[in-house]
């Protein structure tokens, strides 16, 4: 069977262009691949079009819009997920219009499909008291409990994304002063993040206990599951949820209903901001490209806004009653008007 033009360009896009030319991370490439896996499923189930018969001529704006609606209605995907899938499709057709000019008009029609408006979720973060309680939930009796304590503390202290935490190797950690960890984030961009003294002590104990101090163990993942494989993002989320549920039982008022791993990153950023750390430093610490991304923490911190207003505002409001309110005759007359 002769390969189709769609199969040729999609294979080249996923296996060569994204990793080699665009330099995207493995997680991003997997997300793009999943988008097209679902598209193939949609075409096969709904359009009765098997993968080996799909050509570029089949892919038009109407079909893409039907696919996005199918994601929402049939698969129950959120609007944010729909927009992520659309972004992956847009990226493919930007690539296609350069590789195959014959389809430039068709590509631009698909690129004109707009993202769907959705309500922006507020950034969730924990107070210092809540974070301290949560970090103390794992018990140090078992090896797994000690691992979980180090993992949660590391997730907060480094403000790592969950994917960054999953990919940390033993060789990425520097225990000697000044203690640091190298994190690999979006687009395979790396940054070196300082670790506080208590965190470096915890890590040193953890590495010694698990026999990870030898230089030959540098390529091992820092955090493993029972099978000695690196923890997945789902595995890390499970650990966070487990201890968050336990902490919520002890102090329900301190915790929201859901605490995703990203809450540790947001909490660290907010605590740094509340401590007076400059936004530029926080931007670099989090690995943001644009400081506008970091400014969202300043916008949501109502307590900081209140303190800033109290510090800078002039006291022009008198605590004494105005003269007209102390005039009892006038007040009685005004009250009689409402009868």
C-alpha positions as CSV (number, residue, x, y, z in Angstrom):
1,X,0.0,0.0,0.0
2,X,1.3,3.4,-1.0
3,X,1.8,5.8,1.9
4,X,-0.4,8.9,1.9
5,X,0.9,12.5,2.0
6,X,-0.6,13.0,5.4
7,X,1.3,10.0,6.9
8,X,4.5,11.3,5.4
9,X,4.2,14.8,6.7
10,X,2.9,13.8,10.2
11,X,5.7,11.3,10.6
12,X,8.3,13.9,9.6
13,X,6.7,16.5,11.9
14,X,6.6,14.3,15.0
15,X,9.9,12.4,14.6
16,X,12.2,14.9,13.1
17,X,10.8,18.5,13.0
18,X,9.6,18.8,16.7
19,X,12.6,17.2,18.4
20,X,15.4,18.2,16.0
21,X,14.4,21.6,14.5
22,X,11.9,23.0,17.0
23,X,13.8,21.4,20.0
24,X,10.6,20.8,21.9
25,X,10.7,18.7,25.1
26,X,9.6,15.0,25.2
27,X,6.5,15.8,27.1
28,X,5.4,18.4,24.6
29,X,6.0,16.0,21.7
30,X,3.9,13.4,23.5
31,X,1.1,15.9,23.9
32,X,1.2,16.7,20.2
33,X,1.3,13.0,19.3
34,X,-1.8,12.4,21.5
35,X,-3.6,15.1,19.7
36,X,-3.2,13.3,16.4
37,X,-3.9,9.9,17.9
38,X,-7.3,11.3,19.0
39,X,-7.8,12.8,15.5
40,X,-7.2,9.4,13.9
41,X,-9.6,7.9,16.4
42,X,-12.2,10.5,15.5
43,X,-11.8,10.0,11.7
44,X,-12.0,6.2,12.1
45,X,-15.0,6.1,14.4
46,X,-17.1,9.1,13.2
47,X,-16.1,9.5,9.6
48,X,-15.4,5.8,9.0
49,X,-12.0,6.8,7.5
50,X,-9.2,4.4,8.4
51,X,-5.7,5.9,9.1
52,X,-4.2,4.4,6.0
53,X,-6.6,6.3,3.7
54,X,-6.4,9.7,5.3
55,X,-4.9,12.4,3.0
56,X,-4.2,16.1,3.4
57,X,-7.3,16.8,1.3
58,X,-9.5,15.3,4.0
59,X,-8.3,17.9,6.6
60,X,-10.2,21.1,6.3
61,X,-11.6,23.7,8.7
62,X,-15.0,22.0,9.0
63,X,-13.5,18.7,9.9
64,X,-11.2,20.2,12.5
65,X,-14.1,22.0,14.1
66,X,-16.1,18.8,14.2
67,X,-13.2,17.0,15.8
68,X,-12.9,19.7,18.5
69,X,-16.6,19.5,19.2
70,X,-16.3,15.7,19.5
71,X,-13.6,16.1,22.1
72,X,-15.9,18.2,24.2
73,X,-19.2,16.5,23.8
74,X,-18.3,12.8,23.3
75,X,-15.1,12.5,25.3
76,X,-16.1,15.1,27.9
77,X,-12.9,17.1,27.6
78,X,-12.7,20.5,29.3
79,X,-12.5,23.7,27.2
80,X,-8.8,24.1,28.2
81,X,-8.0,20.6,26.9
82,X,-9.8,21.5,23.7
83,X,-7.7,24.6,23.3
84,X,-4.5,22.6,23.9
85,X,-5.4,20.1,21.1
86,X,-6.2,23.1,18.8
87,X,-2.8,24.6,19.6
88,X,-1.1,21.4,18.5
89,X,-3.1,21.3,15.3
90,X,-2.2,24.9,14.6
91,X,1.4,24.1,15.1
92,X,1.3,21.3,12.6
93,X,-0.4,23.4,9.9
94,X,2.2,26.2,10.4
95,X,4.8,23.6,9.6
96,X,2.8,22.2,6.7
97,X,2.3,25.5,4.9
98,X,6.1,25.9,4.8
99,X,6.8,22.3,3.7
100,X,3.9,22.0,1.3
101,X,3.0,25.4,-0.3
102,X,0.2,23.7,-2.3
103,X,-1.8,23.5,0.9
104,X,-1.1,27.0,2.2
105,X,-4.7,28.3,1.7
106,X,-6.1,25.2,3.3
107,X,-3.6,25.5,6.2
108,X,-4.5,29.1,6.8
109,X,-8.2,28.3,6.9
110,X,-7.5,25.8,9.7
111,X,-5.2,28.3,11.4
112,X,-8.1,30.7,11.6
113,X,-10.1,28.4,13.8
114,X,-10.2,30.4,17.1
115,X,-9.5,29.1,20.6
116,X,-12.6,28.8,22.7
117,X,-13.0,31.3,25.5
118,X,-12.9,29.8,28.9
119,X,-13.0,31.1,32.5
120,X,-9.5,31.6,33.8
121,X,-8.8,29.6,37.0
122,X,-7.3,31.5,39.9
123,X,-3.9,30.3,41.0
124,X,-4.2,28.2,44.1
125,X,-1.5,28.5,46.8
126,X,-1.2,27.6,50.4
127,X,-0.3,29.7,53.4
128,X,3.0,29.1,55.2
129,X,1.1,27.4,58.1
130,X,-0.7,25.1,55.7
131,X,2.5,24.3,53.8
132,X,4.4,23.5,57.0
133,X,1.6,21.1,58.1
134,X,1.5,19.4,54.7
135,X,5.3,18.9,54.5
136,X,5.3,17.2,57.9
137,X,2.6,14.7,57.0
138,X,4.8,11.9,55.6
139,X,6.0,9.7,58.5
140,X,9.7,8.9,58.7
141,X,9.2,5.4,60.0
142,X,9.3,3.6,56.6
143,X,11.6,4.2,53.6
144,X,8.7,5.2,51.5
145,X,7.6,7.7,54.1
146,X,11.1,9.3,54.2
147,X,11.2,9.4,50.4
148,X,7.8,11.2,50.3
149,X,8.9,13.7,52.9
150,X,12.0,14.6,50.8
151,X,9.9,14.6,47.6
152,X,7.3,17.1,49.0
153,X,10.0,19.3,50.5
154,X,11.9,19.3,47.3
155,X,8.8,20.1,45.2
156,X,8.3,23.2,47.4
157,X,11.9,24.3,47.9
158,X,12.8,24.1,44.3
159,X,9.4,25.3,42.9
160,X,9.9,22.6,40.2
161,X,7.2,21.7,37.7
162,X,6.0,18.2,38.2
163,X,7.5,17.1,34.9
164,X,10.8,18.7,36.0
165,X,10.7,16.8,39.3
166,X,10.1,13.5,37.5
167,X,13.1,14.1,35.2
168,X,15.7,15.1,37.9
169,X,18.7,12.8,38.0
170,X,21.0,12.2,40.9
171,X,23.8,14.0,39.0
172,X,21.6,17.1,38.8
173,X,21.8,17.6,42.5
174,X,24.7,19.4,44.2
175,X,24.9,18.8,47.9
176,X,28.0,20.8,48.7
177,X,27.6,24.5,49.5
178,X,26.1,26.3,47.7
179,X,23.5,23.5,47.2
180,X,21.7,23.6,43.9
181,X,19.7,21.5,41.5
182,X,19.6,21.6,37.7
183,X,16.0,21.5,36.4
184,X,15.1,20.9,32.7
185,X,11.9,22.7,31.9
186,X,9.8,23.6,28.8
187,X,11.6,23.5,25.5
188,X,14.5,21.5,27.1
189,X,15.6,24.8,28.8
190,X,17.7,24.2,31.9
191,X,18.1,26.4,35.0
192,X,20.1,26.0,38.2
193,X,18.0,26.6,41.3
194,X,19.5,27.2,44.8
195,X,18.4,24.8,47.6
196,X,18.1,26.0,51.2
197,X,20.2,24.4,53.9
198,X,17.5,22.2,55.5
199,X,16.7,20.9,52.0
200,X,20.3,20.0,51.3
201,X,20.5,18.1,54.6
202,X,17.4,16.1,53.8
203,X,18.8,15.3,50.3
204,X,22.1,14.2,51.7
205,X,20.5,11.8,54.1
206,X,18.2,10.5,51.4
207,X,21.1,9.9,49.0
208,X,23.1,8.1,51.6
209,X,20.2,5.9,52.7
210,X,19.4,4.9,49.2
211,X,23.0,4.3,48.1
212,X,23.0,7.1,45.5
213,X,26.2,8.9,46.6
214,X,28.5,7.0,44.2
215,X,29.4,8.8,40.9
216,X,28.3,5.7,39.0
217,X,24.7,6.4,40.2
218,X,24.6,9.8,38.6
219,X,22.3,8.7,35.8
220,X,19.7,7.3,38.2
221,X,16.5,9.2,38.7
222,X,16.4,11.0,42.0
223,X,13.0,9.7,43.0
224,X,12.0,6.2,42.1
225,X,8.9,3.9,42.6
226,X,9.0,0.4,44.0
227,X,10.1,-0.9,40.6
228,X,13.1,1.4,40.7
229,X,11.8,3.3,37.7
230,X,11.4,7.1,37.8
231,X,8.2,8.4,39.3
232,X,5.7,9.5,36.7
233,X,3.7,12.7,36.9
234,X,0.7,10.7,37.8
235,X,2.7,9.0,40.6
236,X,3.8,12.3,42.0
237,X,0.2,13.6,41.9
238,X,-1.0,10.6,43.8
239,X,1.6,11.2,46.5
240,X,0.6,14.8,46.8
241,X,-3.1,14.0,47.0
242,X,-2.5,11.3,49.6
243,X,-0.9,13.6,52.1
244,X,-3.1,16.6,51.2
245,X,-6.1,14.5,52.2
246,X,-4.5,13.6,55.5
247,X,-3.6,17.2,56.3
248,X,-7.1,18.4,55.4
249,X,-8.6,16.0,58.0
250,X,-6.4,17.6,60.7
251,X,-7.1,21.2,59.7
252,X,-9.9,21.6,57.1
253,X,-9.9,25.3,57.1
254,X,-6.3,25.6,55.8
255,X,-6.7,23.6,52.6
256,X,-8.8,23.8,49.4
257,X,-10.7,20.8,48.1
258,X,-8.0,20.0,45.6
259,X,-4.2,20.4,45.8
260,X,-2.4,19.6,42.6
261,X,1.5,19.3,42.5
262,X,1.6,22.8,40.9
263,X,0.2,24.2,44.2
264,X,3.7,23.8,45.7
265,X,5.3,25.8,42.9
266,X,2.7,28.6,43.2
267,X,3.0,28.6,47.0
268,X,6.7,29.0,46.8
269,X,6.4,31.9,44.4
270,X,3.8,33.6,46.6
271,X,5.9,33.2,49.7
272,X,9.0,34.6,48.0
273,X,6.9,37.6,46.8
274,X,5.5,38.1,50.3
275,X,9.0,38.1,51.7
276,X,9.9,41.0,49.5
277,X,11.9,39.1,46.8
278,X,12.1,41.1,43.5
279,X,9.8,39.8,40.7
280,X,12.8,39.5,38.4
281,X,14.5,37.0,40.7
282,X,11.3,35.1,41.1
283,X,11.0,35.0,37.3
284,X,14.4,33.4,37.0
285,X,13.7,31.1,39.9
286,X,10.6,29.7,38.2
287,X,12.1,29.6,34.7
288,X,9.6,32.0,33.2
289,X,10.6,33.6,29.9
290,X,8.5,36.7,30.3
291,X,8.1,38.6,33.6
292,X,4.5,39.2,32.7
293,X,3.9,35.5,33.5
294,X,5.4,36.1,36.9
295,X,3.4,39.3,37.6
296,X,0.2,37.2,38.0
297,X,1.4,36.4,41.6
298,X,1.6,40.1,42.4
299,X,-1.9,40.6,41.0
300,X,-3.6,37.9,43.1
301,X,-2.0,38.7,46.5
302,X,-4.7,40.7,48.2
303,X,-2.9,40.8,51.5
304,X,0.1,42.5,49.9
305,X,-2.2,45.0,48.2
306,X,-3.9,45.8,51.5
307,X,-0.6,46.4,53.3
308,X,0.7,48.5,50.5
309,X,-2.4,50.7,50.6
310,X,-2.3,51.1,54.4
311,X,1.4,52.1,54.1
312,X,0.9,54.7,51.3
313,X,-2.6,56.1,51.8
314,X,-3.2,59.4,53.5
315,X,-5.5,59.5,56.6
316,X,-8.1,62.0,55.3
317,X,-11.2,60.3,56.7
318,X,-12.2,61.8,60.1
319,X,-13.5,59.5,62.8
320,X,-15.8,62.4,64.2
321,X,-19.4,62.7,63.0
322,X,-20.0,65.5,60.6
323,X,-21.8,68.6,62.0
324,X,-25.1,67.9,60.2
325,X,-25.3,64.4,61.9
326,X,-24.9,65.9,65.3
327,X,-27.8,68.3,64.7
328,X,-30.7,66.4,66.3
329,X,-33.4,68.7,65.0
330,X,-32.2,68.3,61.4
331,X,-31.9,64.5,61.8
332,X,-35.5,64.2,63.1
333,X,-36.8,66.3,60.2
334,X,-34.9,64.1,57.7
335,X,-36.3,60.9,59.3
336,X,-39.9,62.3,59.1
337,X,-39.6,62.6,55.3
338,X,-39.5,58.8,55.0
339,X,-42.8,58.2,56.9
